[in-house]
Amino acid sequence: MPMDAGDIEQMIKETIPDAKVTIQDLRGDGDHYAAHVVSSAFKGLSRVQQHQMVYKALRGKMGDDLHALALQTAPPAE
């Protein structure tokens, strides 16, 4: 079952409240998205740790309801 981009954004913001989230449906099928997430919570973390935070926010939906997510994360620009 495909996921709605709004649901993905909401799940991320529930776990990372200050996140600025941009979601793009890459194929129009609700299964392949690109997400850009910026949050102060990412400061001092490796890229892998940042991505792990986002995947945790998706509560197991990756690989099930959400087939593919091209993820870019970053702390806010100073």
C-alpha positions in Angstrom: 0.0 0.0 0.0 1.6 3.3 -1.1 2.3 6.1 1.5 1.2 9.7 1.1 4.0 12.3 1.1 2.1 14.2 3.9 2.2 11.1 6.1 6.0 10.8 5.7 6.5 14.4 6.5 4.2 14.2 9.6 6.0 11.1 10.9 9.4 12.8 10.6 8.2 16.0 12.3 6.6 14.0 15.2 10.1 12.6 16.0 12.2 15.6 14.9 10.0 18.6 15.7 12.2 21.3 14.3 12.7 19.4 11.0 12.2 21.3 7.7 11.1 18.5 5.4 10.7 18.5 1.6 9.2 15.4 0.0 9.2 14.7 -3.7 7.3 11.7 -5.2 9.8 10.5 -7.8 7.5 8.3 -9.9 4.0 9.4 -8.9 3.4 5.9 -7.5 3.5 6.7 -3.8 6.4 4.2 -3.3 9.4 6.1 -4.5 10.2 9.3 -2.7 13.1 11.7 -2.2 13.3 13.6 1.1 15.4 16.5 2.2 15.4 16.9 6.0 17.2 19.8 7.8 17.2 19.8 11.6 19.3 21.2 14.4 19.1 17.7 15.9 21.6 16.6 13.3 24.4 18.9 14.5 27.5 16.9 15.4 26.1 13.7 14.0 27.5 11.7 11.1 25.4 11.4 7.9 24.7 7.7 8.9 23.4 8.8 12.3 21.2 11.5 10.7 19.7 9.0 8.3 19.1 6.5 11.2 17.1 9.2 13.0 14.9 9.7 10.0 14.4 5.9 9.4 13.5 5.5 13.1 10.9 8.3 12.7 9.3 6.2 9.9 8.6 3.4 12.4 9.3 0.4 10.2 7.5 1.7 7.1 10.7 1.5 5.0 10.7 -1.6 2.8 7.0 -2.2 3.5 4.6 0.7 2.8 7.5 2.8 1.6 9.6 1.0 -1.0 12.3 3.6 -1.7 13.5 6.8 -0.1 16.4 8.9 -1.5 17.4 10.7 1.7 19.4 13.9 2.1 19.9 15.3 5.6 21.8 18.2 7.1 21.9 20.5 10.1 20.8 24.1 9.4 23.3 26.4 7.7 25.0 28.7 10.2 
